[in-house]
């Protein structure tokens, strides 16, 4: 139910021109600026490899 409510709230904000679907979400949620992306995972050693974001995160 929370995903549904979040989607409705975001689309309502888009309708009111408060945010755009292609806006950088990290500007709204600064904690996302420091996140990394999983680029590899080894099932045998259970080691994960991460990389810094190279593109912006959008709502689209």
PyMOL Python script that loads the backbone (N, CA, C, O; Angstrom):
from pymol import cmd

cmd.read_pdbstr("""\
ATOM      1  N   UNK A   1       0.814  -1.191   0.000  1.00  0.00           N
ATOM      2  CA  UNK A   1       0.000   0.000   0.000  1.00  0.00           C
ATOM      3  C   UNK A   1       0.861   1.259   0.000  1.00  0.00           C
ATOM      4  O   UNK A   1       0.450   2.282  -0.549  1.00  0.00           O
ATOM      5  N   UNK A   2       2.054   1.205   0.609  1.00  0.00           N
ATOM      6  CA  UNK A   2       2.884   2.412   0.677  1.00  0.00           C
ATOM      7  C   UNK A   2       3.400   2.815  -0.709  1.00  0.00           C
ATOM      8  O   UNK A   2       3.547   4.006  -0.987  1.00  0.00           O
ATOM      9  N   UNK A   3       3.677   1.836  -1.582  1.00  0.00           N
ATOM     10  CA  UNK A   3       4.122   2.174  -2.940  1.00  0.00           C
ATOM     11  C   UNK A   3       3.011   2.884  -3.702  1.00  0.00           C
ATOM     12  O   UNK A   3       3.262   3.835  -4.443  1.00  0.00           O
ATOM     13  N   UNK A   4       1.796   2.420  -3.517  1.00  0.00           N
ATOM     14  CA  UNK A   4       0.650   3.055  -4.159  1.00  0.00           C
ATOM     15  C   UNK A   4       0.487   4.491  -3.683  1.00  0.00           C
ATOM     16  O   UNK A   4       0.296   5.400  -4.491  1.00  0.00           O
ATOM     17  N   UNK A   5       0.562   4.694  -2.385  1.00  0.00           N
ATOM     18  CA  UNK A   5       0.394   6.036  -1.824  1.00  0.00           C
ATOM     19  C   UNK A   5       1.529   6.964  -2.262  1.00  0.00           C
ATOM     20  O   UNK A   5       1.298   8.140  -2.541  1.00  0.00           O
ATOM     21  N   UNK A   6       2.744   6.439  -2.321  1.00  0.00           N
ATOM     22  CA  UNK A   6       3.880   7.238  -2.779  1.00  0.00           C
ATOM     23  C   UNK A   6       3.692   7.636  -4.241  1.00  0.00           C
ATOM     24  O   UNK A   6       3.943   8.783  -4.609  1.00  0.00           O
ATOM     25  N   UNK A   7       3.254   6.698  -5.070  1.00  0.00           N
ATOM     26  CA  UNK A   7       3.025   6.985  -6.485  1.00  0.00           C
ATOM     27  C   UNK A   7       1.961   8.054  -6.673  1.00  0.00           C
ATOM     28  O   UNK A   7       2.125   8.969  -7.480  1.00  0.00           O
ATOM     29  N   UNK A   8       0.877   7.937  -5.931  1.00  0.00           N
ATOM     30  CA  UNK A   8      -0.202   8.925  -6.027  1.00  0.00           C
ATOM     31  C   UNK A   8       0.294  10.296  -5.585  1.00  0.00           C
ATOM     32  O   UNK A   8      -0.010  11.300  -6.228  1.00  0.00           O
ATOM     33  N   UNK A   9       1.053  10.347  -4.495  1.00  0.00           N
ATOM     34  CA  UNK A   9       1.569  11.625  -3.992  1.00  0.00           C
ATOM     35  C   UNK A   9       2.525  12.267  -4.997  1.00  0.00           C
ATOM     36  O   UNK A   9       2.467  13.477  -5.218  1.00  0.00           O
ATOM     37  N   UNK A  10       3.398  11.473  -5.603  1.00  0.00           N
ATOM     38  CA  UNK A  10       4.343  12.004  -6.587  1.00  0.00           C
ATOM     39  C   UNK A  10       3.608  12.518  -7.817  1.00  0.00           C
ATOM     40  O   UNK A  10       3.913  13.604  -8.310  1.00  0.00           O
ATOM     41  N   UNK A  11       2.641  11.751  -8.318  1.00  0.00           N
ATOM     42  CA  UNK A  11       1.903  12.199  -9.499  1.00  0.00           C
ATOM     43  C   UNK A  11       1.090  13.452  -9.205  1.00  0.00           C
ATOM     44  O   UNK A  11       0.921  14.302 -10.079  1.00  0.00           O
ATOM     45  N   UNK A  12       0.594  13.570  -7.998  1.00  0.00           N
ATOM     46  CA  UNK A  12      -0.113  14.789  -7.590  1.00  0.00           C
ATOM     47  C   UNK A  12       0.856  15.976  -7.596  1.00  0.00           C
ATOM     48  O   UNK A  12       0.500  17.063  -8.050  1.00  0.00           O
ATOM     49  N   UNK A  13       2.060  15.775  -7.100  1.00  0.00           N
ATOM     50  CA  UNK A  13       3.072  16.838  -7.101  1.00  0.00           C
ATOM     51  C   UNK A  13       3.477  17.205  -8.527  1.00  0.00           C
ATOM     52  O   UNK A  13       3.732  18.374  -8.815  1.00  0.00           O
ATOM     53  N   UNK A  14       3.539  16.220  -9.418  1.00  0.00           N
ATOM     54  CA  UNK A  14       3.860  16.488 -10.825  1.00  0.00           C
ATOM     55  C   UNK A  14       2.746  17.308 -11.463  1.00  0.00           C
ATOM     56  O   UNK A  14       3.017  18.267 -12.186  1.00  0.00           O
ATOM     57  N   UNK A  15       1.492  16.937 -11.201  1.00  0.00           N
ATOM     58  CA  UNK A  15       0.350  17.692 -11.725  1.00  0.00           C
ATOM     59  C   UNK A  15       0.385  19.149 -11.295  1.00  0.00           C
ATOM     60  O   UNK A  15       0.015  20.038 -12.062  1.00  0.00           O
ATOM     61  N   UNK A  16       0.824  19.389 -10.082  1.00  0.00           N
ATOM     62  CA  UNK A  16       0.866  20.747  -9.540  1.00  0.00           C
ATOM     63  C   UNK A  16       2.169  21.467  -9.901  1.00  0.00           C
ATOM     64  O   UNK A  16       2.420  22.573  -9.422  1.00  0.00           O
ATOM     65  N   UNK A  17       2.982  20.855 -10.729  1.00  0.00           N
ATOM     66  CA  UNK A  17       4.266  21.411 -11.192  1.00  0.00           C
ATOM     67  C   UNK A  17       5.240  21.677 -10.050  1.00  0.00           C
ATOM     68  O   UNK A  17       6.056  22.595 -10.130  1.00  0.00           O
ATOM     69  N   UNK A  18       5.156  20.881  -8.992  1.00  0.00           N
ATOM     70  CA  UNK A  18       6.099  20.999  -7.880  1.00  0.00           C
ATOM     71  C   UNK A  18       7.388  20.240  -8.174  1.00  0.00           C
ATOM     72  O   UNK A  18       8.466  20.635  -7.731  1.00  0.00           O
ATOM     73  N   UNK A  19       7.269  19.153  -8.920  1.00  0.00           N
ATOM     74  CA  UNK A  19       8.421  18.361  -9.356  1.00  0.00           C
ATOM     75  C   UNK A  19       8.147  17.877 -10.772  1.00  0.00           C
ATOM     76  O   UNK A  19       7.000  17.847 -11.219  1.00  0.00           O
ATOM     77  N   UNK A  20       9.205  17.500 -11.470  1.00  0.00           N
ATOM     78  CA  UNK A  20       9.066  16.930 -12.803  1.00  0.00           C
ATOM     79  C   UNK A  20       9.554  15.494 -12.806  1.00  0.00           C
ATOM     80  O   UNK A  20      10.370  15.109 -11.968  1.00  0.00           O
ATOM     81  N   UNK A  21       9.064  14.711 -13.734  1.00  0.00           N
ATOM     82  CA  UNK A  21       9.469  13.306 -13.796  1.00  0.00           C
ATOM     83  C   UNK A  21      10.951  13.145 -14.116  1.00  0.00           C
ATOM     84  O   UNK A  21      11.549  12.118 -13.795  1.00  0.00           O
ATOM     85  N   UNK A  22      11.544  14.155 -14.746  1.00  0.00           N
ATOM     86  CA  UNK A  22      12.962  14.078 -15.104  1.00  0.00           C
ATOM     87  C   UNK A  22      13.854  14.901 -14.182  1.00  0.00           C
ATOM     88  O   UNK A  22      15.049  15.036 -14.445  1.00  0.00           O
ATOM     89  N   UNK A  23      13.299  15.448 -13.113  1.00  0.00           N
ATOM     90  CA  UNK A  23      14.103  16.194 -12.138  1.00  0.00           C
ATOM     91  C   UNK A  23      15.039  15.249 -11.396  1.00  0.00           C
ATOM     92  O   UNK A  23      14.744  14.064 -11.238  1.00  0.00           O
ATOM     93  N   UNK A  24      16.153  15.776 -10.947  1.00  0.00           N
ATOM     94  CA  UNK A  24      17.112  15.001 -10.167  1.00  0.00           C
ATOM     95  C   UNK A  24      16.562  14.814  -8.749  1.00  0.00           C
ATOM     96  O   UNK A  24      16.418  15.784  -8.004  1.00  0.00           O
ATOM     97  N   UNK A  25      16.259  13.579  -8.384  1.00  0.00           N
ATOM     98  CA  UNK A  25      15.664  13.285  -7.084  1.00  0.00           C
ATOM     99  C   UNK A  25      16.628  13.611  -5.945  1.00  0.00           C
ATOM    100  O   UNK A  25      16.187  13.889  -4.829  1.00  0.00           O
ATOM    101  N   UNK A  26      17.922  13.582  -6.202  1.00  0.00           N
ATOM    102  CA  UNK A  26      18.912  13.888  -5.165  1.00  0.00           C
ATOM    103  C   UNK A  26      18.800  15.330  -4.686  1.00  0.00           C
ATOM    104  O   UNK A  26      19.241  15.650  -3.582  1.00  0.00           O
ATOM    105  N   UNK A  27      18.217  16.198  -5.499  1.00  0.00           N
ATOM    106  CA  UNK A  27      18.000  17.578  -5.063  1.00  0.00           C
ATOM    107  C   UNK A  27      16.870  17.654  -4.038  1.00  0.00           C
ATOM    108  O   UNK A  27      16.852  18.545  -3.190  1.00  0.00           O
ATOM    109  N   UNK A  28      15.934  16.720  -4.121  1.00  0.00           N
ATOM    110  CA  UNK A  28      14.812  16.667  -3.184  1.00  0.00           C
ATOM    111  C   UNK A  28      15.196  15.865  -1.941  1.00  0.00           C
ATOM    112  O   UNK A  28      14.853  16.238  -0.819  1.00  0.00           O
ATOM    113  N   UNK A  29      15.909  14.763  -2.154  1.00  0.00           N
ATOM    114  CA  UNK A  29      16.351  13.881  -1.069  1.00  0.00           C
ATOM    115  C   UNK A  29      17.879  13.832  -1.063  1.00  0.00           C
ATOM    116  O   UNK A  29      18.464  12.962  -1.708  1.00  0.00           O
ATOM    117  N   UNK A  30      18.535  14.744  -0.351  1.00  0.00           N
ATOM    118  CA  UNK A  30      20.001  14.834  -0.366  1.00  0.00           C
ATOM    119  C   UNK A  30      20.719  13.540   0.024  1.00  0.00           C
ATOM    120  O   UNK A  30      21.867  13.340  -0.373  1.00  0.00           O
ATOM    121  N   UNK A  31      20.079  12.666   0.783  1.00  0.00           N
ATOM    122  CA  UNK A  31      20.721  11.410   1.185  1.00  0.00           C
ATOM    123  C   UNK A  31      21.055  10.535  -0.024  1.00  0.00           C
ATOM    124  O   UNK A  31      21.940   9.683   0.059  1.00  0.00           O
ATOM    125  N   UNK A  32      20.365  10.731  -1.134  1.00  0.00           N
ATOM    126  CA  UNK A  32      20.630   9.928  -2.329  1.00  0.00           C
ATOM    127  C   UNK A  32      21.919  10.322  -3.034  1.00  0.00           C
ATOM    128  O   UNK A  32      22.421   9.560  -3.861  1.00  0.00           O
ATOM    129  N   UNK A  33      22.465  11.487  -2.729  1.00  0.00           N
ATOM    130  CA  UNK A  33      23.706  11.930  -3.372  1.00  0.00           C
ATOM    131  C   UNK A  33      24.875  11.011  -3.037  1.00  0.00           C
ATOM    132  O   UNK A  33      25.800  10.857  -3.834  1.00  0.00           O
ATOM    133  N   UNK A  34      24.829  10.408  -1.863  1.00  0.00           N
ATOM    134  CA  UNK A  34      25.945   9.592  -1.385  1.00  0.00           C
ATOM    135  C   UNK A  34      25.778   8.110  -1.688  1.00  0.00           C
ATOM    136  O   UNK A  34      26.661   7.316  -1.361  1.00  0.00           O
ATOM    137  N   UNK A  35      24.684   7.723  -2.296  1.00  0.00           N
ATOM    138  CA  UNK A  35      24.428   6.310  -2.574  1.00  0.00           C
ATOM    139  C   UNK A  35      25.311   5.810  -3.705  1.00  0.00           C
ATOM    140  O   UNK A  35      25.727   6.571  -4.579  1.00  0.00           O
ATOM    141  N   UNK A  36      25.583   4.521  -3.668  1.00  0.00           N
ATOM    142  CA  UNK A  36      26.356   3.871  -4.716  1.00  0.00           C
ATOM    143  C   UNK A  36      25.481   2.822  -5.390  1.00  0.00           C
ATOM    144  O   UNK A  36      24.463   2.400  -4.842  1.00  0.00           O
ATOM    145  N   UNK A  37      25.891   2.410  -6.581  1.00  0.00           N
ATOM    146  CA  UNK A  37      25.143   1.445  -7.371  1.00  0.00           C
ATOM    147  C   UNK A  37      25.884   0.112  -7.358  1.00  0.00           C
ATOM    148  O   UNK A  37      27.102   0.071  -7.528  1.00  0.00           O
ATOM    149  N   UNK A  38      25.149  -0.969  -7.156  1.00  0.00           N
ATOM    150  CA  UNK A  38      25.732  -2.309  -7.214  1.00  0.00           C
ATOM    151  C   UNK A  38      26.057  -2.630  -8.667  1.00  0.00           C
ATOM    152  O   UNK A  38      25.171  -2.598  -9.521  1.00  0.00           O
ATOM    153  N   UNK A  39      27.322  -2.940  -8.955  1.00  0.00           N
ATOM    154  CA  UNK A  39      27.709  -3.248 -10.336  1.00  0.00           C
ATOM    155  C   UNK A  39      28.112  -4.711 -10.516  1.00  0.00           C
ATOM    156  O   UNK A  39      28.137  -5.210 -11.641  1.00  0.00           O
ATOM    157  N   UNK A  40      28.427  -5.403  -9.417  1.00  0.00           N
ATOM    158  CA  UNK A  40      28.798  -6.814  -9.515  1.00  0.00           C
ATOM    159  C   UNK A  40      28.596  -7.497  -8.168  1.00  0.00           C
ATOM    160  O   UNK A  40      28.732  -6.882  -7.110  1.00  0.00           O
ATOM    161  N   UNK A  41      28.264  -8.797  -8.235  1.00  0.00           N
ATOM    162  CA  UNK A  41      28.120  -9.598  -7.023  1.00  0.00           C
ATOM    163  C   UNK A  41      28.603 -11.004  -7.331  1.00  0.00           C
ATOM    164  O   UNK A  41      28.192 -11.605  -8.324  1.00  0.00           O
ATOM    165  N   UNK A  42      29.472 -11.526  -6.485  1.00  0.00           N
ATOM    166  CA  UNK A  42      30.007 -12.874  -6.651  1.00  0.00           C
ATOM    167  C   UNK A  42      29.267 -13.804  -5.699  1.00  0.00           C
ATOM    168  O   UNK A  42      29.372 -13.662  -4.481  1.00  0.00           O
ATOM    169  N   UNK A  43      28.513 -14.763  -6.257  1.00  0.00           N
ATOM    170  CA  UNK A  43      27.736 -15.697  -5.439  1.00  0.00           C
ATOM    171  C   UNK A  43      28.617 -16.586  -4.570  1.00  0.00           C
ATOM    172  O   UNK A  43      28.211 -16.984  -3.478  1.00  0.00           O
ATOM    173  N   UNK A  44      29.795 -16.894  -5.038  1.00  0.00           N
ATOM    174  CA  UNK A  44      30.667 -17.800  -4.298  1.00  0.00           C
ATOM    175  C   UNK A  44      31.295 -17.104  -3.096  1.00  0.00           C
ATOM    176  O   UNK A  44      31.229 -17.612  -1.976  1.00  0.00           O
ATOM    177  N   UNK A  45      31.899 -15.952  -3.323  1.00  0.00           N
ATOM    178  CA  UNK A  45      32.587 -15.250  -2.231  1.00  0.00           C
ATOM    179  C   UNK A  45      31.672 -14.287  -1.469  1.00  0.00           C
ATOM    180  O   UNK A  45      32.043 -13.764  -0.419  1.00  0.00           O
ATOM    181  N   UNK A  46      30.467 -14.060  -2.016  1.00  0.00           N
ATOM    182  CA  UNK A  46      29.492 -13.132  -1.403  1.00  0.00           C
ATOM    183  C   UNK A  46      30.035 -11.700  -1.324  1.00  0.00           C
ATOM    184  O   UNK A  46      29.683 -10.940  -0.422  1.00  0.00           O
ATOM    185  N   UNK A  47      30.897 -11.346  -2.283  1.00  0.00           N
ATOM    186  CA  UNK A  47      31.485 -10.010  -2.314  1.00  0.00           C
ATOM    187  C   UNK A  47      30.707  -9.143  -3.307  1.00  0.00           C
ATOM    188  O   UNK A  47      30.442  -9.551  -4.438  1.00  0.00           O
ATOM    189  N   UNK A  48      30.356  -7.961  -2.866  1.00  0.00           N
ATOM    190  CA  UNK A  48      29.651  -7.003  -3.712  1.00  0.00           C
ATOM    191  C   UNK A  48      30.609  -5.905  -4.147  1.00  0.00           C
ATOM    192  O   UNK A  48      31.491  -5.497  -3.391  1.00  0.00           O
ATOM    193  N   UNK A  49      30.423  -5.431  -5.380  1.00  0.00           N
ATOM    194  CA  UNK A  49      31.237  -4.326  -5.879  1.00  0.00           C
ATOM    195  C   UNK A  49      30.299  -3.166  -6.216  1.00  0.00           C
ATOM    196  O   UNK A  49      29.319  -3.330  -6.943  1.00  0.00           O
ATOM    197  N   UNK A  50      30.622  -1.994  -5.670  1.00  0.00           N
ATOM    198  CA  UNK A  50      29.782  -0.816  -5.860  1.00  0.00           C
ATOM    199  C   UNK A  50      30.539   0.261  -6.619  1.00  0.00           C
ATOM    200  O   UNK A  50      31.769   0.264  -6.672  1.00  0.00           O
ATOM    201  N   UNK A  51      29.770   1.180  -7.207  1.00  0.00           N
ATOM    202  CA  UNK A  51      30.339   2.305  -7.955  1.00  0.00           C
ATOM    203  C   UNK A  51      29.510   3.547  -7.637  1.00  0.00           C
ATOM    204  O   UNK A  51      28.307   3.453  -7.395  1.00  0.00           O
ATOM    205  N   UNK A  52      30.150   4.690  -7.640  1.00  0.00           N
ATOM    206  CA  UNK A  52      29.438   5.950  -7.413  1.00  0.00           C
ATOM    207  C   UNK A  52      28.454   6.198  -8.559  1.00  0.00           C
ATOM    208  O   UNK A  52      28.660   5.727  -9.678  1.00  0.00           O
ATOM    209  N   UNK A  53      27.400   6.930  -8.273  1.00  0.00           N
ATOM    210  CA  UNK A  53      26.422   7.262  -9.305  1.00  0.00           C
ATOM    211  C   UNK A  53      27.075   8.054 -10.426  1.00  0.00           C
ATOM    212  O   UNK A  53      27.869   8.960 -10.172  1.00  0.00           O
ATOM    213  N   UNK A  54      26.742   7.713 -11.664  1.00  0.00           N
ATOM    214  CA  UNK A  54      27.262   8.455 -12.809  1.00  0.00           C
ATOM    215  C   UNK A  54      26.159   9.239 -13.506  1.00  0.00           C
ATOM    216  O   UNK A  54      26.441  10.137 -14.300  1.00  0.00           O
ATOM    217  N   UNK A  55      24.905   8.907 -13.214  1.00  0.00           N
ATOM    218  CA  UNK A  55      23.764   9.597 -13.806  1.00  0.00           C
ATOM    219  C   UNK A  55      22.811  10.004 -12.697  1.00  0.00           C
ATOM    220  O   UNK A  55      22.864   9.468 -11.590  1.00  0.00           O
ATOM    221  N   UNK A  56      21.946  10.951 -13.001  1.00  0.00           N
ATOM    222  CA  UNK A  56      20.995  11.389 -11.987  1.00  0.00           C
ATOM    223  C   UNK A  56      19.870  10.367 -11.829  1.00  0.00           C
ATOM    224  O   UNK A  56      19.540   9.643 -12.767  1.00  0.00           O
ATOM    225  N   UNK A  57      19.295  10.320 -10.645  1.00  0.00           N
ATOM    226  CA  UNK A  57      18.144   9.476 -10.361  1.00  0.00           C
ATOM    227  C   UNK A  57      16.901  10.320 -10.615  1.00  0.00           C
ATOM    228  O   UNK A  57      16.778  11.429 -10.095  1.00  0.00           O
ATOM    229  N   UNK A  58      15.979   9.789 -11.419  1.00  0.00           N
ATOM    230  CA  UNK A  58      14.750  10.518 -11.720  1.00  0.00           C
ATOM    231  C   UNK A  58      13.537   9.714 -11.276  1.00  0.00           C
ATOM    232  O   UNK A  58      13.663   8.555 -10.881  1.00  0.00           O
ATOM    233  N   UNK A  59      12.381  10.323 -11.342  1.00  0.00           N
ATOM    234  CA  UNK A  59      11.142   9.633 -10.988  1.00  0.00           C
ATOM    235  C   UNK A  59      10.632   8.759 -12.124  1.00  0.00           C
ATOM    236  O   UNK A  59       9.781   7.897 -11.904  1.00  0.00           O
ATOM    237  N   UNK A  60      11.129   8.964 -13.312  1.00  0.00           N
ATOM    238  CA  UNK A  60      10.640   8.231 -14.480  1.00  0.00           C
ATOM    239  C   UNK A  60      11.038   6.782 -14.443  1.00  0.00           C
ATOM    240  O   UNK A  60      10.704   6.026 -15.355  1.00  0.00           O
TER     241      UNK A  60
END
""", "prot")
cmd.dss("prot")
cmd.show_as("cartoon", "prot")
cmd.util.cbc("prot")
cmd.orient("prot")
